[in-house]
Amino acid sequence: MLDDEGLRVWAVFYHQTLLSEELYHAGLQLVDTDSQARIKRFYQRDDACRTLIGRLLIRAVFRERGTSLEDIKIETTQAGKPYIVAPELNPPIGFNITHDNALIAMAFAPGVHNGPAFNVGIDVMKVRLPSQETLSSFLQIFGEQLTPHEYNLVFSAGSQEEGLRHFFWMWTFKEAYTKALGLGLGFDFKRVEFDSLHNVVLVDGKLPKGWRFYMFVLNDGDDLYQGVVAQYAGGISTQVIPASPHQDWLVTLDAASFVRQAVD
Ligand SMILES: CC(C)(COP(=O)(O)OP(=O)(O)OC[C@H]1O[C@@H](n2cnc3c(N)ncnc32)[C@H](O)[C@@H]1OP(=O)(O)O)[C@@H](O)C(=O)NCCC(=O)NCCS
């Protein structure tokens, strides 16, 4: 269902102990020199690995398409959103990457509207409270980004866990939409309101025409991740596709076998 615009998500679970030094270095050889330099600058190896996996995901799309890997060029918009330059690709590919904790995910789709970054955005978050925080203290920091309606929904939830899940849906909607626009931090998050009880999204108080929002959940042992993909698909409707167990557009992989496959 709903793959008429060909949206897909590849999600990689990364656990440091499972990605050997040898694989990390072999993977690093596969990415372009700019990416290598950026990855090597990270102080924390985990951050380096997450960014490396993101770059290898982009490469994997080309590999799957049978496109020459030498032609891959990643450029960034003025606001820092990476996009693919490959003039021979028809249609072009729109993509976006997100990482949080053990998860790195990439959404990609044929680029149809608003190139070169094509209005695709993804955000994923691990659902948890930072240690020593309660929902109230947590929302003292992040609550400012919520609309009054969202704030009430979070606080009227039946339990702290439920409230937190509502919060992370709202947050990932805001991030995914902002990232699809490629605007980064300059966008006021309060302009996007997600009613997580009724699955209704508003931007500046109106339904955002032509947009689709795909919600998804992923489990990593006991950890729960929630994510949203925002995609401008054109037309006049607004669609919110709730998370379901049958998401054939979403594939999960583990980092060691993913990197091993890239290297082989
Ligand atoms: C985009 C942004 C909001 C993502 O923040 P985040 O939620 O902490 O991070 P995520 O893990 O979800 O996403 C990170 C990925 O988003 C992508 N990204 C970076 N800038 C982006 C932008 N402006 N729009 C969309 N995607 C962007 C990158 O692929 C990045 O991963 P990589 O560094 O490994 O390549 C944040 O990095 C940002 O605002 N960047 C732009 C900074 C800015 O506004 N600068 C002003 C310049 S005028």
The ligand as a MOL file (V3000), in Angstrom:
LIG
                    3D

  0  0  0     0  0            999 V3000
M  V30 BEGIN CTAB
M  V30 COUNTS 48 50 0 0 0
M  V30 BEGIN ATOM
M  V30 1 C 18.6260 19.0640 10.3840 0
M  V30 2 C 18.7550 19.0420 11.8790 0
M  V30 3 C 17.5150 19.6940 12.4530 0
M  V30 4 C 18.8630 17.5620 12.2920 0
M  V30 5 O 19.0270 17.4750 13.6660 0
M  V30 6 P 18.8480 16.1230 14.5270 0
M  V30 7 O 17.4230 15.8160 14.7440 0
M  V30 8 O 19.6790 16.3410 15.7210 0
M  V30 9 O 19.5350 15.0010 13.7040 0
M  V30 10 P 19.0530 13.7640 12.8220 0
M  V30 11 O 19.8820 12.6180 13.2620 0
M  V30 12 O 17.5870 13.5610 12.7460 0
M  V30 13 O 19.5220 14.2260 11.3470 0
M  V30 14 C 20.8450 14.4020 11.0180 0
M  V30 15 C 20.9660 14.2650 9.5210 0
M  V30 16 O 20.1000 15.2290 8.8960 0
M  V30 17 C 20.6740 15.6000 7.6600 0
M  V30 18 N 20.6340 17.0750 7.6380 0
M  V30 19 C 21.5780 17.9700 7.9740 0
M  V30 20 N 21.1140 19.2290 7.7710 0
M  V30 21 C 19.8580 19.1060 7.3080 0
M  V30 22 C 18.8540 20.0530 6.9170 0
M  V30 23 N 19.0560 21.3640 6.9740 0
M  V30 24 N 17.6650 19.5700 6.4870 0
M  V30 25 C 17.4430 18.2470 6.4380 0
M  V30 26 N 18.3470 17.3030 6.7740 0
M  V30 27 C 19.5410 17.7400 7.2170 0
M  V30 28 C 22.0930 15.0310 7.5940 0
M  V30 29 O 22.0730 13.9130 6.7250 0
M  V30 30 C 22.3500 14.5820 9.0230 0
M  V30 31 O 23.0930 13.3900 9.1240 0
M  V30 32 P 24.6540 13.3150 8.7800 0
M  V30 33 O 25.2420 14.5010 9.4510 0
M  V30 34 O 25.1000 12.0110 9.3180 0
M  V30 35 O 24.7270 13.3720 7.2820 0
M  V30 36 C 19.9770 19.8350 12.3810 0
M  V30 37 O 21.1520 19.1570 12.0580 0
M  V30 38 C 20.0240 21.1850 11.7560 0
M  V30 39 O 19.2300 22.0380 12.0560 0
M  V30 40 N 20.9780 21.4260 10.8730 0
M  V30 41 C 21.0530 22.6590 10.1510 0
M  V30 42 C 21.7250 23.7130 10.9960 0
M  V30 43 C 21.1840 25.0270 10.6370 0
M  V30 44 O 20.0120 25.3170 10.7850 0
M  V30 45 N 22.0780 25.8460 10.1450 0
M  V30 46 C 21.7240 27.1220 9.7000 0
M  V30 47 C 22.3650 27.2740 8.3680 0
M  V30 48 S 21.7200 28.6210 7.5330 0
M  V30 END ATOM
M  V30 BEGIN BOND
M  V30 1 1 1 2
M  V30 2 1 2 3
M  V30 3 1 2 4
M  V30 4 1 2 36
M  V30 5 1 4 5
M  V30 6 1 5 6
M  V30 7 2 6 7
M  V30 8 1 6 8
M  V30 9 1 6 9
M  V30 10 1 9 10
M  V30 11 2 10 11
M  V30 12 1 10 12
M  V30 13 1 10 13
M  V30 14 1 13 14
M  V30 15 1 14 15
M  V30 16 1 15 16
M  V30 17 1 15 30
M  V30 18 1 16 17
M  V30 19 1 17 18
M  V30 20 1 17 28
M  V30 21 1 18 19
M  V30 22 1 18 27
M  V30 23 2 19 20
M  V30 24 1 20 21
M  V30 25 1 21 22
M  V30 26 2 21 27
M  V30 27 1 22 23
M  V30 28 2 22 24
M  V30 29 1 24 25
M  V30 30 2 25 26
M  V30 31 1 26 27
M  V30 32 1 28 29
M  V30 33 1 28 30
M  V30 34 1 30 31
M  V30 35 1 31 32
M  V30 36 2 32 33
M  V30 37 1 32 34
M  V30 38 1 32 35
M  V30 39 1 36 37
M  V30 40 1 36 38
M  V30 41 2 38 39
M  V30 42 1 38 40
M  V30 43 1 40 41
M  V30 44 1 41 42
M  V30 45 1 42 43
M  V30 46 2 43 44
M  V30 47 1 43 45
M  V30 48 1 45 46
M  V30 49 1 46 47
M  V30 50 1 47 48
M  V30 END BOND
M  V30 END CTAB
M  END
